[in-house]
Amino acid sequence: MSALTTRLRRRRVWVAAAIGGLVVIAGLLRGRSPAEPVYQGRTLRQWMRGHPRDYTPAVQAIGTNALPFLLAELTVTDPGLEQWGQELFRRFLDSNPPWETARMRQFHAYQALYILGTNAVPAMIEAVLRPPQDPGDAERSWGVASALAGFGSPVEARRAVSAALESDDIQLRLAACRAYSAGLRAESEASRRLIGLTAVDDPVQRAAATRALLFWQTNESEVLPALIARLDDDAAAVRRRAIDALGGRKSNAVAALPALKVAYTNETAKSRGTDNVDPLFHGQALSVNELRWAIRWAIGEIDRSAQPAWNP
């Protein structure tokens, strides 16, 4: 074995040991989360790393007691140190990290919820509609709604979310918007209520409702004009949601092309002030160039031949 090979191996061992130490520290610094269920001496996460024939009976045996933990797992994130460690493993060791990443934990949570099936639906609906109390609650609501949508949008979930959309409580209305934007579709009456919310005075509700109409597949004859009207909204976050919704419809939004072209030309005249009216969806102040790029993209998605040349 050459001296060079020995040095390379030592370097890899040192890097792996350093990363492992940092990951342990990051784990100790993590915030509190619901207690993880244990079955036959093994934690639920340990079961989920195995084969379906082994973890399926374990999940069924734990039952709904696992729900608080699983719902929290849907939006778990890796601390900065762990993300850095993952990048180092990929870059220097050309391998995935030996620990369980947030993405894998989220995947396992979806699998476990799917195993619980309809038994999990009532608690999931409650989690979707619960008013945010702490940072991350709104994202968790969206994540749980995504899981419900993966169940095939159960009738009871659609009914509860539709009722929330009619509530006098702004937080319930916003929760319903998050659920619809996560794919939990309902009938045309719900889309009419969302259309109404796109024109209210509160810009946060306008942004949330506009986003909820992103991929709505019913009542397009009313949804499309509502989205076109938002292209001239005072809030940049709302305009951006409308642009994304129209571009996502591709050729089905051809009627929006004239308005998008006007918006592309007029965007430079809009206010450049801070526009953080969309905190529930990580809204940021948007520059004129960002919005014009988005409009140009949307036009290209609808009709590539109509896409204007970029002229900053």
N, C-alpha and C positions, 0 to 999 in steps of 0.2 A: 504494500500500500504506500503510495507516494505521500510526501509531506503535504503537498497541495490538497490531496483528497482528505487527509486527516484534518487539515485546517478547515476545509469546507464542512466536514461533518461536525466539528466542534462548533462552528459558527451556527449551523442549523440547530443544534442542541441548545445553544445559548439563546437563540432567538425564540425557540419554542418555549423554553423555561421562562424567559422574560414575559412573553405574551401570556402564558398560563398564570403567572403571578398577577399580572394586571387584571386579568379576567376575574380572578378570585377577589381582588380588591373591589372591582366594579360590582360583583355580586353582593358583597357586604354593604355597599352603598345604595343598593336598590331600595326603593320605597316599599312600604308594606302593601301586601295584596291579600285577597281572601285565602284562607288556609287551604292547602292542597289535600284532596282526599287520599286516603290510604286504603288499600285492599290487599289482604293476605301479605302484609308486610312490605308492600311495594307501593310507591306513590303513583298517582295517575299518570304523570309524565313518564315514569319508568315503564309502565304498561304500554303506553302509546308508542314507545320506540320499538316495540316488538312486532309480531305478526298479527294481522286482523283476527285470526282464529283464537289468539290469546287475549288481545285487548278488548274484543267485542264483549265476551262474557263479563270481563272486569267492569267495563263501563255500565253494562246493564245491571250488574250487582250493586254498584254505587248509586245508580239512578239519579234522581233529581238533586240529591245532595251535592252532586258535582257542579251544578249550574252556576253558583256564584264564581267559582274558580274558572270555569270554562268561559264565561262571558267576559271576565277580566282578561283572559288570555287572548281574546280576539284582537285586542289592540295593544298587546305588549310590544315594547320597542327595545332594541339593544342600546345600552348606554354608549356614550361616545368612545370609551376605552375599548369596549368589545367590538364596535364597528372598526376602529383602528386596528385591533388585533386580527379581525377577519381579513382586512386588506393586506396586512403583513403576511399572513399565511398564504394568501393567493399570490402575492408578489414574490416572496422569497422562498417559499417552500412548495409553490405550485400545487396547493391542495386546499381542501375545505378545512375549516377549523374543527378540532375534535369535540367541541362543545355544541350544545343545541342552540341554534340561533333563534331570534324572534320569529323569523318567517316560518321556521319549522314548527315552532310552538303554536303559531296561529293555525297552521295547516292541521295539526293534531287536534286543536280545539274544534275546528270545523268538523273533522271526522267524528269526534265524540258526540257533538251535538246532533249530527246526522243519525248516529246510532240511537240516541235518545228519542229522536223523531218528535211526534206530536206531544209527548210528555214534556218537552222543553218549551213548547210554543207559548204557554201563558207567561212564564217567567221572562221569555225573550221579548214579548210584547211590552211587559212592564218596564224592562230595561230600555227599550226604544223610546218610550214615552216619559220616562222619569226625567224631571227637570235637572239640568246640570248643576252639580254642587261643587265639584272640584275640577281642576285642569284635567283634560282628557275625557271627561264624561260625554261631551258632545261627539267626539270621535268614536267613543265606544257605542253610542246610540247608533251612529251610522254603520259601524261594523256589525252590530247585532242585526240591524235591518238587512244588511247584505246577506247574512246567514239565513234569515227568514226568507228572503227572496230565493235563495238556493233551495229552500224546501218546496218551492213551487207556489210562493205567495199564498199561504193558507187563508181560507175565507175569514176566520176569526181575526187574523192579523190585519187584513184589508179593512174589515169592518171597524176595528178599533182605531186604526190610523185615520180613516175617513172621518170618524167622529171627532178625533182630536183636531182635525183641520177646521172644524166648525166651532171649536172652543173659544171662549173669551180670553183664555190664558195664552199670552203670547208665546210662552215656552212650549206649550203643547202644540201650538201651530208650527213653531220652528221644528219641533221633533217630528211632526208629520211630514214636513218638507224634507227633512233629512232622510226619512224612511222612503219617500217616493224617489228621491235622487239616488238612493241605493238600489233601486230596481224593484221596490215593492209596489207593483202597479195596482190600480183600481179602475172603477168605471168612469164614464165621461163626466159625471157630476163632480167627482173629485178634481178633475182637470179644470172645470169651470171655477171651482173655488180657488185653485192655484192661480188661474188667470186673474181673478179678482185681487189676489194678494200681490201680483206683480205691479199693481198700480196704487198701492197704499202709500201713505206718507213716510212710513218707516223704511229707510233704505236697506236695513238688515233683512226685513221680511221680503222686500222686493227681490233682493239677491238670492235669498233661500228659495223662494217660490220659482224664480226664473231658472235656477239650477235644477229644481225638481222636474221641470218640463223638458230636461235635456233629451231624453230618449222616449218621451211619452208617445205611445203608438196609437192612441185613440183620439177622436175629436180634433183631428189636425186642422179642419177648416176654421176652428176657433183658436187653436194653440198657435198656429203660424202667424196670424196677424198680431197676436199678443207679443210674441217674441220680436217681431219686426218693430213694434212700437217701442220696445226697450232699447233699441239701438240708439235712441236719442235721450236716454235716461241721464239725469244729472250725476248719478254715481257711476264712476268708472267700473266698479266691481259688478254692477248690474249689467252694464253694457257688455262686459267681458263674458258674463254668463250667457247672455242672449247670443253673442257671436258664436260661442262654443256650441250652443244648442242648434243653431241654424246650420253650422258647418257639419255637425254630426248627422244631420238629415240628408246630406249629400244632394243628389238630384231631386229629392222630394221637396227641397226648399228653393226651387228655381224661382218662385215668385218673390223671394227675398233679395234677389240679385240687385235690382235697382236701388233698394234701400241700403244695401251693403256698400255699393259703390259710392253713394252719397256720404255714408258714414266714413268711408275711407278718406274722402276729400275733406270732410268737415272736422275730423278728429283733432287736427292741430289747433282748432279754435276752442276746444274744451278746456275746462279748468285743469291746471296742473297741481292743484292742492292735494294735501294728504287725503286719502280716500280709503281709510281702513274701516269700512263699514261692514265688513264681512268676516268678523272674528271667528265665527263658527266653522268657516271653511278656509282658515289660514289666509284670509285676505291680506293683501299687501298693497301699498300705494303703487299704482300702475303708471308707467310712463306712456307718453304719446306713441313712441315707436313700438312699444309692446302691443298696444291696442291695434295699431295699424298693421303690424305683422299678423295679429290674430285675424283681422278682417281679411287680409290678403289670403291667408290660409283657408278661411271659410269659403271665400269666393272660388278658390281653386278646387275645394272639395265638391262644390256644387257644379261648377263648370270650368274646367281647366282653361278653356279658351278665353274665358272672361277675366282671368286673373290679371290685375294690373301689374305693370313693371314696378319694381321697388325703387322708390325715389325718396330717400331720407331727407 
